[in-house]
């Protein structure tokens, strides 16, 4: 078994997989703390952070795998504004929906 195969097949909780898991959780927790500073409850902040992180992760995957699927120029700017409106702006943080 090669080095790359060993990394891919390693049991969860060891080496690379554990590091990726730990870093991902730290990133989500950081973003959740920012949402709490904006007034979200801890539960809603965690949900919003997960949404924002998974949106970013999906976007980076599209950039790598199928960049032609993404808007360009003014359409790209409009898309970024839309994403920010949905995931970051205080109006989108309102806890009225419960969490």
N, C-alpha and C positions, 0 to 999 in steps of 0.2 A: 504494500500500500504506500502510495506517494505521500508527500507532506501535505499537499492540498487536500487529498482525499481524507487524510486523518483529521484535518481541521474541520472539514464539512461533516464528518461522521462523529465527531467527539460528542460525548454525552452532555446534555444541557447542564449548566452549572460548572463547567470546566473551561479554562482557557478563553478563547475568543468569544464563544457564546455567552459566557458569564460577563465578560467585559461589555459586549454590545448591550446586553440586558441592563446592566448597571448604568451605563451611559445614557441609554434611552430613558430609563426611569428618572434619572437626574435631570435630563432636559425637560421632560414633561412636568416634573415637580417645580422646576424653575418657572416655566410658563404659567403653571397654576398659581404660583405665588404672585405673579404679575397681575393675573386676573383678580385675585383676592384684593390686591392693592387698589384695583379699579372698582371694587365694591361687590364682587361676586361672592356668594357663599362658598365654603370649601368644596362642597359636592359639585356645584355648578362650575367652579373654577377648574376642577379636575376634568369635568366633561369638556369644557371649552378648550382646555390645554390639549387634551387628547385629539379633539377635532382639528385644532390648528396644527399640531405636530403631524398627524396623519395626512392632512392636506399638503403640507410642505413635503413630506416624504413621497407622496404620490406624484406631486409635481416634479420633484427631482428625478423620479423614475421615468416619467414621460419625457423629460429633457434628454435623458440618456437613451431610452429605448425607441421612442417615436416622436422626435421633435416636431415632425410635420403635423402632429395632432394639436399643437399649441398655437394660439393666436400670435400674430406678429404686429409690430408697429402700434398704431393707435388701438387696435383691438387688444393687444397684449396689455396696454396701460389700463384699458377699461376692465379687463379681466382681473388684474391685480387690485384695482379699486373695489370690484365686486367681492373678491375674496376677503379683503380687509374689512369691508362692511359686514360681512357675514361672520367673521371670526374675531375681530379685534375691537371694533367701535363700541363705546359704552351702551348704545342702544341694543346691541346684540348680547350684552352681558346681563341684562335685566333678569332678575330671579323670579319674575312674575309667573313663569311656567312651572316653577318648582323643580326640585332636583332630588 
